[in-house]
Amino acid sequence: MSLRINDDFKARVVISTDNLEWTPSPMPNVFRKMLDRVGDEIARATTIVKYEPHSEFSSHLHSGGEEFYVLDGVFSDEHNDYPKGSYVRNPIGTKHTPKIGAEGATIFVKLHQFASKDSEQKFIKTNTGDWLPGLVQGLSVMPLHEFEHEHVALVKWAPNTTFNLHQHWGGEEILVLEGTFYDEHGSYPQGTWIRSPHLSKHTPFTKDDGAIIYVKTGHLLL
Protein backbone atom coordinates (compact mmCIF):
# COMPACT_ATOMS: atom_id res chain seq x y z
CA MET A 1 0.00 0.00 0.00
CA SER A 2 1.38 3.42 -0.96
CA LEU A 3 2.10 6.09 1.63
CA ARG A 4 -0.79 8.52 2.08
CA ILE A 5 -0.47 11.79 4.02
CA ASN A 6 -3.22 14.44 4.01
CA ASP A 7 -4.60 12.81 0.87
CA ASP A 8 -8.19 14.01 1.31
CA PHE A 9 -8.01 17.08 -0.93
CA LYS A 10 -11.54 18.07 0.03
CA ALA A 11 -10.33 18.71 3.59
CA ARG A 12 -8.70 21.89 4.90
CA VAL A 13 -5.22 21.28 6.31
CA VAL A 14 -3.12 23.65 8.44
CA ILE A 15 0.42 22.61 9.45
CA SER A 16 3.03 24.52 11.45
CA THR A 17 6.02 23.16 9.56
CA ASP A 18 8.46 24.40 12.21
CA ASN A 19 6.91 21.90 14.62
CA LEU A 20 7.40 18.91 12.30
CA GLU A 21 10.47 16.73 12.79
CA TRP A 22 12.88 16.17 9.93
CA THR A 23 12.82 12.59 8.66
CA PRO A 24 15.57 10.94 6.58
CA SER A 25 15.20 10.65 2.82
CA PRO A 26 16.66 7.75 0.82
CA MET A 27 19.83 9.84 0.30
CA PRO A 28 22.37 10.57 3.06
CA ASN A 29 22.26 14.06 4.60
CA VAL A 30 18.97 14.93 2.90
CA PHE A 31 15.94 15.29 5.18
CA ARG A 32 12.28 16.13 4.65
CA LYS A 33 8.97 17.16 6.15
CA MET A 34 6.06 15.61 4.26
CA LEU A 35 2.97 17.85 4.00
CA ASP A 36 0.86 15.81 1.62
CA ARG A 37 1.68 12.65 -0.29
CA VAL A 38 0.08 9.94 -2.39
CA GLY A 39 2.68 7.31 -3.23
CA ASP A 40 6.05 6.12 -2.01
CA GLU A 41 9.33 7.44 -3.48
CA ILE A 42 7.62 8.25 -6.78
CA ALA A 43 4.63 10.21 -5.50
CA ARG A 44 2.31 13.14 -5.83
CA ALA A 45 3.88 15.07 -2.99
CA THR A 46 4.26 18.44 -1.28
CA THR A 47 7.37 18.48 0.90
CA ILE A 48 9.95 20.68 2.60
CA VAL A 49 13.38 19.22 1.90
CA LYS A 50 16.63 20.12 3.66
CA TYR A 51 19.98 19.40 2.02
CA GLU A 52 22.94 19.52 4.38
CA PRO A 53 26.10 21.25 3.07
CA HIS A 54 27.85 19.24 0.32
CA SER A 55 24.98 16.75 0.03
CA GLU A 56 23.77 15.23 -3.22
CA PHE A 57 20.68 13.56 -4.62
CA SER A 58 20.79 10.94 -7.35
CA SER A 59 19.91 11.88 -10.92
CA HIS A 60 16.17 11.63 -11.46
CA LEU A 61 13.53 12.21 -14.10
CA HIS A 62 10.54 14.46 -13.38
CA SER A 63 7.83 12.15 -14.69
CA GLY A 64 5.11 14.39 -13.25
CA GLY A 65 6.97 17.70 -13.14
CA GLU A 66 8.73 19.50 -10.28
CA GLU A 67 8.06 22.94 -8.81
CA PHE A 68 10.15 24.36 -5.99
CA TYR A 69 10.87 27.54 -4.04
CA VAL A 70 14.20 27.97 -2.25
CA LEU A 71 13.55 28.86 1.39
CA ASP A 72 17.16 29.03 2.53
CA GLY A 73 20.70 28.52 1.25
CA VAL A 74 21.54 27.75 -2.38
CA PHE A 75 20.10 24.80 -4.28
CA SER A 76 22.31 23.64 -7.17
CA ASP A 77 22.27 21.15 -10.00
CA GLU A 78 24.17 20.72 -13.27
CA HIS A 79 22.06 23.47 -14.86
CA ASN A 80 22.32 26.35 -12.38
CA ASP A 81 22.64 27.66 -8.84
CA TYR A 82 19.35 28.76 -7.26
CA PRO A 83 19.74 31.11 -4.26
CA LYS A 84 17.18 31.78 -1.56
CA GLY A 85 14.03 33.23 -3.11
CA SER A 86 14.34 31.29 -6.37
CA TYR A 87 11.18 29.89 -7.94
CA VAL A 88 11.80 27.00 -10.35
CA ARG A 89 9.58 24.87 -12.57
CA ASN A 90 10.95 21.73 -14.21
CA PRO A 91 8.24 20.31 -16.48
CA ILE A 92 7.38 16.70 -17.21
CA GLY A 93 10.28 14.87 -18.85
CA THR A 94 13.10 17.03 -17.46
CA LYS A 95 15.79 15.59 -15.23
CA HIS A 96 18.64 16.78 -13.04
CA THR A 97 21.18 15.80 -10.39
CA PRO A 98 21.06 18.04 -7.31
CA LYS A 99 24.51 18.75 -5.86
CA ILE A 100 24.52 21.21 -2.97
CA GLY A 101 27.40 23.45 -1.95
CA ALA A 102 28.77 24.75 1.33
CA GLU A 103 25.64 26.71 2.34
CA GLY A 104 23.23 23.80 2.17
CA ALA A 105 19.67 24.42 1.02
CA THR A 106 16.06 24.11 2.13
CA ILE A 107 13.31 24.01 -0.50
CA PHE A 108 9.53 23.80 -0.64
CA VAL A 109 8.87 21.33 -3.44
CA LYS A 110 5.82 19.96 -5.24
CA LEU A 111 6.10 16.81 -7.36
CA HIS A 112 3.78 15.14 -9.88
CA GLN A 113 1.35 18.06 -9.96
CA PHE A 114 1.86 19.44 -13.49
CA ALA A 115 -0.84 19.50 -16.15
CA SER A 116 0.28 17.32 -19.05
CA LYS A 117 0.54 20.29 -21.45
CA ASP A 118 2.23 22.66 -18.99
CA SER A 119 5.71 22.57 -20.51
CA GLU A 120 7.20 25.95 -19.59
CA GLN A 121 10.48 25.75 -17.71
CA LYS A 122 11.10 28.66 -15.32
CA PHE A 123 13.74 30.12 -13.04
CA ILE A 124 12.67 33.36 -11.34
CA LYS A 125 14.81 35.21 -8.81
CA THR A 126 12.03 36.70 -6.72
CA ASN A 127 14.45 38.79 -4.64
CA THR A 128 14.94 41.03 -7.69
CA GLY A 129 11.47 40.58 -9.21
CA ASP A 130 8.89 43.30 -9.69
CA TRP A 131 5.94 43.71 -7.34
CA LEU A 132 2.65 44.79 -8.92
CA PRO A 133 -0.25 46.52 -7.16
CA GLY A 134 -2.79 44.12 -5.66
CA LEU A 135 -6.56 44.37 -5.70
CA VAL A 136 -6.68 46.32 -2.42
CA GLN A 137 -4.45 48.97 -0.89
CA GLY A 138 -1.53 47.43 1.00
CA LEU A 139 -1.34 44.35 -1.22
CA SER A 140 1.46 43.69 -3.74
CA VAL A 141 1.69 40.68 -6.05
CA MET A 142 4.56 39.01 -7.91
CA PRO A 143 3.06 36.60 -10.47
CA LEU A 144 5.16 33.46 -10.93
CA HIS A 145 3.15 31.13 -13.16
CA GLU A 146 -0.19 30.70 -14.89
CA PHE A 147 -1.51 27.74 -16.83
CA GLU A 148 -5.19 27.10 -17.50
CA HIS A 149 -6.88 27.40 -14.07
CA GLU A 150 -3.64 27.29 -12.02
CA HIS A 151 -2.08 30.53 -10.71
CA VAL A 152 1.08 30.87 -8.60
CA ALA A 153 2.32 34.10 -7.02
CA LEU A 154 4.05 35.72 -4.10
CA VAL A 155 1.81 38.15 -2.25
CA LYS A 156 3.18 40.86 0.03
CA TRP A 157 0.82 42.17 2.70
CA ALA A 158 1.56 45.51 4.32
CA PRO A 159 0.78 45.72 8.04
CA ASN A 160 -2.92 46.00 8.88
CA THR A 161 -4.22 45.09 5.43
CA THR A 162 -7.58 43.35 4.89
CA PHE A 163 -8.70 41.57 1.73
CA ASN A 164 -12.28 40.94 0.66
CA LEU A 165 -14.22 37.81 1.53
CA HIS A 166 -13.61 35.48 -1.43
CA GLN A 167 -14.16 31.91 -2.51
CA HIS A 168 -11.42 29.62 -3.84
CA TRP A 169 -12.48 28.10 -7.14
CA GLY A 170 -10.11 25.15 -7.46
CA GLY A 171 -8.79 25.56 -3.93
CA GLU A 172 -5.90 27.55 -2.48
CA GLU A 173 -2.53 26.62 -1.02
CA ILE A 174 -0.41 29.01 1.06
CA LEU A 175 3.04 28.87 2.62
CA VAL A 176 3.75 31.80 4.94
CA LEU A 177 7.27 33.00 4.14
CA GLU A 178 7.46 36.04 6.43
CA GLY A 179 5.34 37.68 9.11
CA THR A 180 1.93 36.42 10.20
CA PHE A 181 -1.11 35.78 8.01
CA TYR A 182 -4.63 35.79 9.51
CA ASP A 183 -8.21 35.03 8.62
CA GLU A 184 -11.39 34.42 10.58
CA HIS A 185 -10.30 30.83 11.18
CA GLY A 186 -6.97 31.51 12.87
CA SER A 187 -3.47 33.00 12.79
CA TYR A 188 -0.62 31.58 10.73
CA PRO A 189 2.95 32.60 11.53
CA GLN A 190 5.98 32.13 9.28
CA GLY A 191 6.37 28.48 8.29
CA THR A 192 2.64 27.68 8.30
CA TRP A 193 1.28 25.67 5.35
CA ILE A 194 -2.43 25.96 4.58
CA ARG A 195 -4.35 23.92 2.00
CA SER A 196 -7.97 25.02 1.49
CA PRO A 197 -10.27 22.96 -0.77
CA HIS A 198 -12.37 23.86 -3.78
CA LEU A 199 -15.10 26.40 -2.94
CA SER A 200 -13.69 27.21 0.51
CA LYS A 201 -13.84 30.88 1.49
CA HIS A 202 -12.26 33.31 3.93
CA THR A 203 -11.47 36.96 4.68
CA PRO A 204 -7.68 37.24 5.13
CA PHE A 205 -5.84 40.08 6.86
CA THR A 206 -2.61 41.07 8.55
CA LYS A 207 -1.71 42.88 11.75
CA ASP A 208 1.34 44.93 12.69
CA ASP A 209 4.01 42.60 11.24
CA GLY A 210 2.49 42.17 7.75
CA ALA A 211 3.25 39.02 5.75
CA ILE A 212 4.68 37.57 2.57
CA ILE A 213 3.06 34.37 1.32
CA TYR A 214 3.55 31.90 -1.51
CA VAL A 215 0.08 31.20 -2.87
CA LYS A 216 -1.20 28.75 -5.49
CA THR A 217 -4.85 28.63 -6.57
CA GLY A 218 -7.02 26.61 -8.91
CA HIS A 219 -5.03 23.35 -8.71
CA LEU A 220 -7.28 21.40 -6.36
CA LEU A 221 -10.17 20.65 -8.73
CA LEU A 222 -10.65 16.95 -8.01
PyMOL commands that set and color helices and strands:
alter all, ss='L'
color gray80, all
select helices_A, chain A and resi 17-19+126-128
alter helices_A, ss='H'
color red, helices_A
select strands_A, chain A and resi 4-5+13-16+23-24+30-39+43-51+60-61+66-76+81-83+86-90+95-96+105-111+122-125+132-133+139-147+150-157+166-168+172-183+186-189+192-196+200-202+211-217
alter strands_A, ss='S'
color yellow, strands_A
deselect
rebuild
show_as cartoon
